[in-house]
Amino acid sequence: MSLRRLAPPDIQPASFAFNAANADWSNAQIAKYPAGRQASAVIPLLWKGQEQEGWVSHCMIEEIARMLSMPFIRVLEVATFYTMFNLQPVGTYLVQVCTTTPCWLRGSDAVVDACKKHIHPHEKTVSADGKFSWMEVECLGACVNAPMLQIQSDFYEDIDGPLTEKLIADLRAGNAVKPGPQNGRRVSSEPEGGALSLTDPALYDGSIIGKYEPTAPPPPPAEPKKPGTA
């Protein structure tokens, strides 16, 4: 893993505060833990702060440390350890492209090229219109539908270069996009050519119930002979 640092001081905001709804949510998370254990809420609070601002700033870490009575360095350690926390500004849409082996074998290089072309040549850099940034990530857990990418909390699967370009264009234009497989050949994680196993309707309509007798259990093992007996 590469070294993760906070964004440079010149782009850090002057202050951070949770909005009213997120402050109430954060206080409810803190209240889940007994006295002296409030630090257990550090990851939920960092995540909620990132949801609000898009990234984790120096002043956000300071505020969360104050709320949890933690040293600043302890919250900083958590924020810099977990790659799910963005340590610099991101676009309105953060495109996370999986390039782990299954996606790479299925053509994730073309997805990366589309991001370089239509967002920015360098990852983790916000596009000129402020709407997008992109980054390569490790496995996102949809290997059977590779290649795939994640935008915010949604997965977009079975993609290629042109489909990625269309997805970016639609989001940029404000058009609605539907998460999930994008190639039109499946709706979930089933085989692209349709079901290939367990296709007999009798497996599901109850017609074979009782058709097969249960196999008799094996006889119990014989007791070992005692020494000196025939």
C-alpha positions as a Markdown table, in Angstrom:
| # | Residue | x | y | z |
|---|---|---|---|---|
| 1 | Met | 0.0 | 0.0 | 0.0 |
| 2 | Ser | 1.3 | 3.5 | -0.8 |
| 3 | Leu | 1.8 | 6.1 | 1.9 |
| 4 | Arg | -1.4 | 8.0 | 2.5 |
| 5 | Arg | -1.3 | 11.6 | 3.7 |
| 6 | Leu | -3.8 | 14.3 | 4.2 |
| 7 | Ala | -4.3 | 16.9 | 1.4 |
| 8 | Pro | -1.9 | 19.9 | 1.4 |
| 9 | Pro | -2.7 | 22.8 | 3.7 |
| 10 | Asp | -3.5 | 25.1 | 0.9 |
| 11 | Ile | -6.6 | 23.1 | 0.0 |
| 12 | Gln | -7.8 | 22.3 | 3.5 |
| 13 | Pro | -11.0 | 24.0 | 4.6 |
| 14 | Ala | -10.9 | 26.4 | 7.5 |
| 15 | Ser | -13.4 | 24.5 | 9.6 |
| 16 | Phe | -15.8 | 21.5 | 9.8 |
| 17 | Ala | -19.0 | 20.9 | 11.5 |
| 18 | Phe | -21.7 | 18.2 | 11.1 |
| 19 | Asn | -25.0 | 19.5 | 9.8 |
| 20 | Ala | -27.9 | 19.2 | 12.2 |
| 21 | Ala | -29.1 | 15.8 | 10.9 |
| 22 | Asn | -25.7 | 14.3 | 10.8 |
| 23 | Ala | -24.8 | 15.7 | 14.3 |
| 24 | Asp | -27.9 | 13.9 | 15.7 |
| 25 | Trp | -26.9 | 10.7 | 13.9 |
| 26 | Ser | -23.4 | 10.9 | 15.2 |
| 27 | Asn | -24.5 | 11.5 | 18.8 |
| 28 | Ala | -26.7 | 8.4 | 18.5 |
| 29 | Gln | -23.8 | 6.4 | 17.4 |
| 30 | Ile | -21.6 | 7.6 | 20.2 |
| 31 | Ala | -24.4 | 6.7 | 22.7 |
| 32 | Lys | -24.3 | 3.1 | 21.6 |
| 33 | Tyr | -21.0 | 2.6 | 23.5 |
| 34 | Pro | -20.5 | 2.6 | 27.3 |
| 35 | Ala | -18.6 | 5.4 | 29.1 |
| 36 | Gly | -14.9 | 5.3 | 28.1 |
| 37 | Arg | -15.5 | 3.4 | 24.9 |
| 38 | Gln | -16.7 | 6.3 | 22.7 |
| 39 | Ala | -13.7 | 5.9 | 20.5 |
| 40 | Ser | -15.4 | 2.8 | 19.0 |
| 41 | Ala | -17.6 | 5.2 | 17.0 |
| 42 | Val | -14.6 | 6.7 | 15.1 |
| 43 | Ile | -15.2 | 4.8 | 11.8 |
| 44 | Pro | -18.9 | 5.6 | 11.6 |
| 45 | Leu | -18.3 | 9.3 | 12.3 |
| 46 | Leu | -15.5 | 9.5 | 9.7 |
| 47 | Trp | -17.8 | 7.8 | 7.2 |
| 48 | Lys | -20.7 | 10.2 | 7.9 |
| 49 | Gly | -18.3 | 13.1 | 7.7 |
| 50 | Gln | -17.1 | 11.9 | 4.3 |
| 51 | Glu | -20.7 | 11.4 | 3.1 |
| 52 | Gln | -21.4 | 15.0 | 4.0 |
| 53 | Glu | -18.2 | 16.6 | 2.5 |
| 54 | Gly | -17.0 | 14.0 | 0.0 |
| 55 | Trp | -13.6 | 13.7 | 1.7 |
| 56 | Val | -11.9 | 13.7 | 5.1 |
| 57 | Ser | -10.1 | 16.9 | 5.9 |
| 58 | His | -7.7 | 17.9 | 8.7 |
| 59 | Cys | -10.4 | 19.9 | 10.5 |
| 60 | Met | -12.9 | 17.1 | 10.2 |
| 61 | Ile | -10.4 | 14.8 | 12.0 |
| 62 | Glu | -9.9 | 17.4 | 14.7 |
| 63 | Glu | -13.7 | 17.8 | 15.3 |
| 64 | Ile | -14.2 | 14.0 | 15.5 |
| 65 | Ala | -11.3 | 13.7 | 17.8 |
| 66 | Arg | -12.9 | 16.4 | 20.1 |
| 67 | Met | -16.3 | 14.7 | 19.9 |
| 68 | Leu | -14.8 | 11.3 | 20.9 |
| 69 | Ser | -12.2 | 12.6 | 23.4 |
| 70 | Met | -9.5 | 11.0 | 21.3 |
| 71 | Pro | -6.0 | 12.3 | 20.5 |
| 72 | Phe | -5.9 | 13.8 | 17.0 |
| 73 | Ile | -3.2 | 11.3 | 16.0 |
| 74 | Arg | -5.4 | 8.3 | 16.8 |
| 75 | Val | -8.2 | 9.5 | 14.5 |
| 76 | Leu | -5.6 | 10.4 | 11.9 |
| 77 | Glu | -4.2 | 6.8 | 12.1 |
| 78 | Val | -7.7 | 5.4 | 11.3 |
| 79 | Ala | -8.4 | 7.8 | 8.5 |
| 80 | Thr | -5.0 | 7.2 | 6.8 |
| 81 | Phe | -5.1 | 3.4 | 7.2 |
| 82 | Tyr | -8.5 | 2.6 | 5.6 |
| 83 | Thr | -8.5 | 3.3 | 1.9 |
| 84 | Met | -12.3 | 3.9 | 1.9 |
| 85 | Phe | -11.6 | 7.3 | 3.3 |
| 86 | Asn | -10.8 | 10.0 | 0.7 |
| 87 | Leu | -8.0 | 12.2 | 1.9 |
| 88 | Gln | -8.4 | 14.9 | -0.8 |
| 89 | Pro | -11.3 | 16.5 | -2.6 |
| 90 | Val | -13.3 | 14.3 | -5.0 |
| 91 | Gly | -15.8 | 15.1 | -7.8 |
| 92 | Thr | -19.5 | 14.9 | -7.3 |
| 93 | Tyr | -19.2 | 11.4 | -8.8 |
| 94 | Leu | -16.3 | 9.3 | -7.6 |
| 95 | Val | -15.7 | 6.6 | -10.1 |
| 96 | Gln | -13.8 | 3.6 | -8.6 |
| 97 | Val | -12.6 | 1.2 | -11.2 |
| 98 | Cys | -11.8 | -2.3 | -10.2 |
| 99 | Thr | -8.5 | -3.5 | -11.9 |
| 100 | Thr | -8.0 | -6.7 | -9.9 |
| 101 | Thr | -7.2 | -9.9 | -11.9 |
| 102 | Pro | -10.8 | -10.9 | -12.9 |
| 103 | Cys | -11.7 | -7.4 | -14.1 |
| 104 | Trp | -8.3 | -6.9 | -15.8 |
| 105 | Leu | -8.7 | -10.2 | -17.7 |
| 106 | Arg | -12.1 | -9.1 | -18.9 |
| 107 | Gly | -10.9 | -5.7 | -20.2 |
| 108 | Ser | -10.7 | -3.2 | -17.3 |
| 109 | Asp | -7.9 | -1.4 | -19.1 |
| 110 | Ala | -10.5 | 0.0 | -21.5 |
| 111 | Val | -12.6 | 1.2 | -18.6 |
| 112 | Val | -9.5 | 3.0 | -17.2 |
| 113 | Asp | -8.8 | 4.6 | -20.6 |
| 114 | Ala | -12.4 | 5.9 | -20.8 |
| 115 | Cys | -12.0 | 7.5 | -17.4 |
| 116 | Lys | -8.7 | 9.1 | -18.5 |
| 117 | Lys | -10.3 | 10.4 | -21.6 |
| 118 | His | -13.5 | 11.8 | -20.2 |
| 119 | Ile | -12.6 | 12.7 | -16.6 |
| 120 | His | -8.9 | 13.4 | -16.2 |
| 121 | Pro | -5.6 | 11.7 | -17.4 |
| 122 | His | -4.6 | 11.2 | -13.8 |
| 123 | Glu | -6.5 | 9.4 | -11.2 |
| 124 | Lys | -7.6 | 11.1 | -8.0 |
| 125 | Thr | -7.9 | 14.4 | -9.8 |
| 126 | Val | -11.1 | 16.3 | -10.1 |
| 127 | Ser | -12.4 | 17.0 | -13.6 |
| 128 | Ala | -12.5 | 20.6 | -14.9 |
| 129 | Asp | -16.3 | 20.8 | -14.3 |
| 130 | Gly | -16.0 | 19.4 | -10.8 |
| 131 | Lys | -18.3 | 16.6 | -11.4 |
| 132 | Phe | -16.0 | 13.6 | -11.6 |
| 133 | Ser | -12.8 | 12.1 | -10.3 |
| 134 | Trp | -11.7 | 8.5 | -10.7 |
| 135 | Met | -9.3 | 6.0 | -9.1 |
| 136 | Glu | -8.2 | 2.4 | -9.4 |
| 137 | Val | -9.3 | 0.1 | -6.6 |
| 138 | Glu | -8.8 | -3.5 | -5.5 |
| 139 | Cys | -11.6 | -6.1 | -5.8 |
| 140 | Leu | -15.1 | -4.8 | -5.3 |
| 141 | Gly | -16.7 | -8.2 | -5.1 |
| 142 | Ala | -18.5 | -8.5 | -8.4 |
| 143 | Cys | -16.0 | -10.7 | -10.2 |
| 144 | Val | -18.6 | -12.8 | -12.0 |
| 145 | Asn | -19.8 | -9.6 | -13.7 |
| 146 | Ala | -16.4 | -8.2 | -14.5 |
| 147 | Pro | -15.4 | -5.7 | -15.5 |
| 148 | Met | -17.1 | -3.4 | -13.1 |
| 149 | Leu | -16.9 | 0.0 | -11.3 |
| 150 | Gln | -18.5 | 1.7 | -8.4 |
| 151 | Ile | -19.9 | 5.2 | -8.3 |
| 152 | Gln | -21.0 | 6.3 | -4.8 |
| 153 | Ser | -22.8 | 3.3 | -3.4 |
| 154 | Asp | -23.8 | 1.7 | -6.7 |
| 155 | Phe | -22.2 | -1.0 | -8.8 |
| 156 | Tyr | -22.1 | -0.9 | -12.6 |
| 157 | Glu | -21.1 | -4.2 | -14.0 |
| 158 | Asp | -20.5 | -5.9 | -17.4 |
| 159 | Ile | -19.0 | -2.8 | -18.8 |
| 160 | Asp | -16.4 | -1.9 | -21.4 |
| 161 | Gly | -14.9 | 1.2 | -22.8 |
| 162 | Pro | -17.9 | 2.5 | -24.8 |
| 163 | Leu | -20.4 | 1.7 | -22.0 |
| 164 | Thr | -18.2 | 3.5 | -19.5 |
| 165 | Glu | -18.1 | 6.6 | -21.8 |
| 166 | Lys | -21.9 | 6.5 | -22.1 |
| 167 | Leu | -22.3 | 6.2 | -18.3 |
| 168 | Ile | -20.0 | 9.2 | -17.7 |
| 169 | Ala | -21.8 | 11.2 | -20.4 |
| 170 | Asp | -25.3 | 10.4 | -18.9 |
| 171 | Leu | -24.2 | 11.4 | -15.4 |
| 172 | Arg | -22.6 | 14.6 | -16.7 |
| 173 | Ala | -25.8 | 15.5 | -18.5 |
| 174 | Gly | -28.0 | 14.7 | -15.5 |
| 175 | Asn | -29.7 | 11.7 | -17.0 |
| 176 | Ala | -30.9 | 8.9 | -14.8 |
| 177 | Val | -28.7 | 5.8 | -14.9 |
| 178 | Lys | -29.5 | 2.3 | -13.6 |
| 179 | Pro | -27.0 | 0.4 | -11.5 |
| 180 | Gly | -26.2 | -3.3 | -12.2 |
| 181 | Pro | -25.2 | -5.1 | -15.4 |
| 182 | Gln | -24.9 | -2.7 | -18.3 |
| 183 | Asn | -24.6 | -5.1 | -21.3 |
| 184 | Gly | -28.3 | -6.0 | -21.5 |
| 185 | Arg | -27.6 | -9.8 | -21.3 |
| 186 | Arg | -28.4 | -10.4 | -17.6 |
| 187 | Val | -30.1 | -8.8 | -14.7 |
| 188 | Ser | -28.1 | -10.1 | -11.8 |
| 189 | Ser | -25.2 | -12.6 | -11.6 |
| 190 | Glu | -26.7 | -15.4 | -13.6 |
| 191 | Pro | -24.8 | -16.8 | -16.6 |
| 192 | Glu | -24.9 | -14.5 | -19.6 |
| 193 | Gly | -26.4 | -17.2 | -21.8 |
| 194 | Gly | -29.2 | -18.0 | -19.3 |
| 195 | Ala | -29.4 | -20.8 | -16.7 |
| 196 | Leu | -27.3 | -23.8 | -17.4 |
| 197 | Ser | -28.1 | -26.0 | -14.4 |
| 198 | Leu | -31.1 | -26.9 | -12.1 |
| 199 | Thr | -33.4 | -26.1 | -15.1 |
| 200 | Asp | -35.9 | -29.0 | -14.6 |
| 201 | Pro | -39.2 | -27.5 | -13.4 |
| 202 | Ala | -39.9 | -30.7 | -11.4 |
| 203 | Leu | -37.2 | -29.5 | -9.0 |
| 204 | Tyr | -39.5 | -26.7 | -7.9 |
| 205 | Asp | -43.1 | -27.7 | -8.5 |
| 206 | Gly | -43.2 | -30.4 | -5.8 |
| 207 | Ser | -43.9 | -33.2 | -8.1 |
| 208 | Ile | -40.9 | -35.3 | -7.0 |
| 209 | Ile | -41.6 | -35.1 | -3.3 |
| 210 | Gly | -41.6 | -38.6 | -1.9 |
| 211 | Lys | -40.4 | -40.1 | -5.2 |
| 212 | Tyr | -37.2 | -41.3 | -3.8 |
| 213 | Glu | -36.9 | -43.4 | -0.7 |
| 214 | Pro | -34.4 | -42.1 | 1.8 |
| 215 | Thr | -31.2 | -44.1 | 1.9 |
| 216 | Ala | -31.0 | -46.4 | 4.9 |
| 217 | Pro | -28.4 | -45.3 | 7.5 |
| 218 | Pro | -25.3 | -47.4 | 7.6 |
| 219 | Pro | -25.1 | -50.1 | 10.4 |
| 220 | Pro | -23.3 | -49.0 | 13.5 |
| 221 | Pro | -19.7 | -50.1 | 13.7 |
| 222 | Ala | -18.9 | -53.4 | 15.4 |
| 223 | Glu | -17.6 | -53.2 | 19.0 |
| 224 | Pro | -13.9 | -53.9 | 19.2 |
| 225 | Lys | -13.0 | -57.3 | 20.6 |
| 226 | Lys | -11.7 | -57.5 | 24.1 |
| 227 | Pro | -8.1 | -58.8 | 24.5 |
| 228 | Gly | -7.9 | -62.6 | 24.8 |
| 229 | Thr | -11.2 | -63.3 | 23.2 |
| 230 | Ala | -11.6 | -65.4 | 20.0 |
